[in-house]
Amino acid sequence: MFSKSKINDPIDTKAEDSGSRPAAPAPAAPPRTGSPSPSAPAKPKAPPSILSSDLTVTGNLRTTGDIQVEGAVDGDIRAHLLTVGESATIRGEIVADDVVVNGRVVGRVRGVKVRLTSSAKVEGDIIHKTIAIESGAHFEGSVQRNDDPLSDGGKSAPVISSPPAGSTNGSEG
């Protein structure tokens, strides 16, 4: 009388009509068209770029990804996440969403989140939204909180000198 496979499985009917069409491609299509969001997570996040301890870079570095510096950089760095290793030395401006300093930085640091670990040595101003300075970190410069520390407008902001440095602040004459 009735055949369940023919009534409930229209793919077999189409395969019989076309003759050469396999039944497998049809089930694969609905998951792709039904949910477009899996296409975004399908691209895995790239691992951080690592500059090893025996590498010296002269020039500016720019990426939308992450950088881990173990060597020396003479130039500015712009990244999403920058990790300065214990053996690293950076001479230049750092601009990143997240900055973790374990080594030495000579220059301005601008970051949404800035963290100086106990082994950090920073000589320069820090413009941040949030900051953490561990006990033992060496820091010489001024610290300024800014809701948008990555904007270029922050370059004129560090005119204010650090009060603990002993300089006079306030109105002149």
C-alpha positions as CSV (number, residue, x, y, z in Angstrom):
1,M,0.0,0.0,0.0
2,F,2.0,3.0,1.3
3,S,5.7,3.2,1.4
4,K,7.0,5.3,4.3
5,S,10.4,5.8,2.7
6,K,8.9,7.4,-0.4
7,I,6.4,9.6,1.4
8,N,8.8,10.8,4.1
9,D,12.0,11.0,2.1
10,P,11.5,13.3,-0.9
11,I,15.2,13.2,-1.6
12,D,14.9,9.6,-3.0
13,T,12.1,10.8,-5.3
14,K,14.3,13.6,-6.7
15,A,17.2,11.3,-7.0
16,E,15.0,8.9,-9.0
17,D,13.8,11.8,-11.2
18,S,17.3,13.2,-12.0
19,G,19.0,9.8,-12.1
20,S,22.5,11.1,-11.4
21,R,21.9,13.4,-8.4
22,P,23.1,11.8,-5.1
23,A,21.0,12.3,-2.0
24,A,23.9,13.4,0.3
25,P,24.3,17.1,-0.7
26,A,20.7,18.0,0.2
27,P,21.0,17.3,3.9
28,A,24.3,19.4,4.1
29,A,22.6,22.5,2.7
30,P,20.0,23.3,5.4
31,P,22.6,23.7,8.3
32,R,24.5,26.3,6.2
33,T,21.5,28.3,5.2
34,G,19.6,27.8,8.5
35,S,22.3,29.4,10.7
36,P,24.7,32.0,9.3
37,S,26.5,32.6,12.6
38,P,28.7,29.4,12.4
39,S,30.6,31.1,9.6
40,A,32.0,33.7,12.0
41,P,33.4,31.3,14.6
42,A,34.7,29.1,11.8
43,K,37.8,31.4,11.5
44,P,40.0,30.7,14.5
45,K,41.9,33.5,16.2
46,A,45.4,33.8,15.0
47,P,48.1,33.0,17.6
48,P,50.3,36.0,18.7
49,S,53.2,37.1,16.7
50,I,56.4,36.4,18.7
51,L,59.6,38.4,18.3
52,S,62.2,36.2,19.9
53,S,64.9,37.3,22.3
54,D,67.7,37.2,19.6
55,L,65.7,39.6,17.3
56,T,66.1,43.3,17.1
57,V,63.6,45.3,15.1
58,T,64.2,48.9,14.0
59,G,60.9,50.4,12.8
60,N,57.3,50.6,13.6
61,L,55.0,47.6,14.1
62,R,51.3,47.6,13.4
63,T,48.8,44.8,13.7
64,T,45.2,44.2,14.7
65,G,46.3,41.0,16.4
66,D,48.5,40.1,19.3
67,I,52.3,40.6,19.7
68,Q,54.6,39.1,22.2
69,V,58.0,40.8,22.3
70,E,61.0,39.0,23.8
71,G,63.7,40.9,21.9
72,A,64.3,44.6,21.2
73,V,62.2,47.0,19.3
74,D,63.3,50.5,18.4
75,G,60.0,52.0,17.1
76,D,56.4,52.4,17.9
77,I,54.1,49.4,18.3
78,R,50.3,49.3,17.7
79,A,48.5,46.1,18.4
80,H,45.4,44.6,20.1
81,L,47.3,42.8,22.9
82,L,51.0,43.5,23.5
83,T,53.0,41.4,25.9
84,V,56.5,42.7,26.7
85,G,58.6,39.8,27.9
86,E,61.1,40.0,30.7
87,S,64.1,40.1,28.4
88,A,62.5,42.6,26.0
89,T,63.3,46.3,25.5
90,I,61.0,48.6,23.6
91,R,62.1,52.2,22.8
92,G,59.0,53.9,21.3
93,E,55.3,54.5,21.9
94,I,53.0,51.6,22.6
95,V,49.4,51.8,21.7
96,A,47.2,48.7,22.4
97,D,43.9,47.6,23.9
98,D,45.8,45.4,26.4
99,V,49.4,46.0,27.5
100,V,51.3,43.6,29.8
101,V,54.8,44.8,30.6
102,N,57.2,42.3,32.1
103,G,60.4,43.9,30.6
104,R,61.6,47.4,29.8
105,V,59.8,50.2,28.0
106,V,61.3,53.6,27.2
107,G,58.5,55.7,25.8
108,R,54.8,56.4,26.2
109,V,52.3,53.6,26.8
110,R,48.7,54.1,25.8
111,G,46.2,51.3,26.5
112,V,42.7,50.5,27.6
113,K,44.1,48.0,30.1
114,V,47.8,48.4,31.2
115,R,49.5,46.0,33.6
116,L,53.0,46.4,34.9
117,T,54.2,43.2,36.5
118,S,56.8,43.1,39.3
119,S,59.7,42.8,36.8
120,A,58.5,45.8,34.7
121,K,60.7,48.8,34.1
122,V,58.9,51.7,32.4
123,E,60.3,55.1,31.7
124,G,57.6,57.2,30.2
125,D,54.0,58.4,30.6
126,I,51.1,56.0,30.8
127,I,47.7,56.9,29.5
128,H,45.1,54.3,30.4
129,K,41.5,53.4,31.2
130,T,42.5,50.8,33.8
131,I,45.9,50.2,35.3
132,A,47.5,47.6,37.6
133,I,51.0,48.1,38.9
134,E,52.4,45.1,40.9
135,S,54.7,45.6,43.8
136,G,58.3,45.7,42.6
137,A,57.6,47.3,39.3
138,H,59.9,50.3,38.4
139,F,58.0,53.2,36.9
140,E,59.2,56.8,36.1
141,G,56.7,59.1,34.5
142,S,53.2,60.3,34.8
143,V,50.0,58.3,34.8
144,Q,46.8,59.7,33.3
145,R,43.4,58.0,33.2
146,N,41.5,58.6,30.0
147,D,38.2,57.0,28.8
148,D,39.6,56.7,25.3
149,P,43.4,56.3,25.7
150,L,43.9,55.0,22.2
151,S,42.8,58.2,20.5
152,D,45.5,60.4,19.1
153,G,44.1,63.3,21.1
154,G,45.9,61.8,24.1
155,K,49.3,62.9,22.8
156,S,48.9,66.4,24.1
157,A,47.4,65.3,27.4
158,P,50.6,64.5,29.4
159,V,51.5,68.1,29.8
160,I,50.6,67.7,33.5
161,S,53.7,66.6,35.4
162,S,53.6,64.0,38.1
163,P,53.1,65.5,41.6
164,P,55.2,62.8,43.3
165,A,58.2,63.8,41.2
166,G,58.5,67.0,43.2
167,S,57.7,69.4,40.4
168,T,55.4,72.3,41.0
169,N,52.0,71.9,39.5
170,G,49.2,74.4,39.1
171,S,49.1,78.1,38.1
172,E,52.1,80.0,37.2
173,G,53.0,83.4,38.8
